[in-house]
């Protein structure tokens, strides 16, 4: 009997164990599936959030395709001693910016006594020192040139030239805004580090060991040791002695430029040392182009700094050939850009909606007389043609703060307004600068003033005298009194007029009192 029970119990226990094991496996699988599903939901959530952010940025780009905030820049390189931030290719941000698809903008921020490792790029680089001071070295055609730079300095690093720089200021950051003109792949650039190690990786390390040994005539162990040490990143910290050594080999940039085009002087130029091209109490414009700075001659770029006094504004103007890429280096304000393309896009969207409604009506009225349909289509066609003939504009109004970048295409009128609390400073890279003309729409040198009398009357449908009174009221040029200043001045003028009227009423009242007193005295006498 006992043996029978044992024989009966063993299969039962085996079956029970099998069921428990299967249940545990199923439970484990279920938990794993739940975790995977949860992971998929979390991944989908992150993906959805990224997609929403991308859609928001694309929507912003559609509404303001010429404006890029500080968050539009992405880190191209970073270490504990500095960063390099880069704006994505213009033509990828908006189809309206295909004209500058070969250009990129980067911003370097280097901590005190930071050193940017030597490298060359497959793009030309034009730099403007926004803040601080340092030393820039380029090696081109076998010749090494080192120059000191400071706020306002403009320097050029040609494609393929090995370039490195150091922040020689022990307290402040060195900030450099750069315009890059790409060569190999439109809108894309690469840096190549000859000197380096693991981070950044040296291009030498990418060659086979046999090639390395033959090229340097050195053992692989020594080469691996030399090219395997650096792991601090693109930007490292130099000692005070190393900074002094770099400074000792550098010459002051900008002083020899006055000999160009008669001499062979080269190196940076400081546009803040030049006389402003335009200047008054409302602002100043400093410029460097091929005529004043030889290194810009082959790049067809003008570099300028606009300094608008607090509460003032630039006179509305447009460029005849240049596309302006503007980067706000200090202050706050806003810009207004007049664009016909966005208005046409909106108009095209309205026409598409009208076309859809028209087709719907046609489907509903298929049974009606074809002649009526023909007349209706003809009428709608004439309406569409009249709408196409009407010129419309869209005004892009953008808030400007430090780090904002905006683009002004050829022919697009623009105005920049400084806030009442601070000056607004903008560095501008104007591409296609050769034979460009800056045409002002308001102010003493307004192009509208130069119209023939008959042209003024025909264009404005008003008498020439009336037109001239309006166009000649503004006596400043280049930089004008801003909207807030204008409002404050009008209020002051109004208050002064009220005070004068009050005084006049007082004087009139006193005269009337004296006259009344004299009349009473004469009557009593």
Protein Blocks (a to p, Z undefined) as FASTA:
>chain_A
ZZmmmmmmmmmmmmmmmmmmmmmmmmmmmmmmmmmmmmmmmmmmmmmmmmmmmmmmmmmm
mmmmmbccfklpccfbdcfkbccdddddfklmpmklmmmmmbccddddddehiacddddd
fbdcddddfbdcddddddeehiacdddddehiacdddehiacddddfbfkbccddddddd
dfklghiacdddfbdcfbccdfklmpcfklmmmmnopafklmmmmmmmbonbjbdcddfk
lmmmmmmmpccehjlmmmpckbmcecdddfklpccfbdcfkbccddddfklmmklmmnop
acddddddehiacdddddfkbccddddfbdcdddddddfklmmmmmmmmmmmmmmmmmmm
mmmmmmpcfklmmmmmmmmmmmmmmmmmpccdddddddddehiacdddehiacdddddfk
bccddddddehkgopacddfbdjklfklmpcfklmmmmnopafklmmmmmmmpmbghiac
dfklmmmmmmmmmmmmmmmmmmmmmmmmmmmmmmmmmmmmmmmZZ
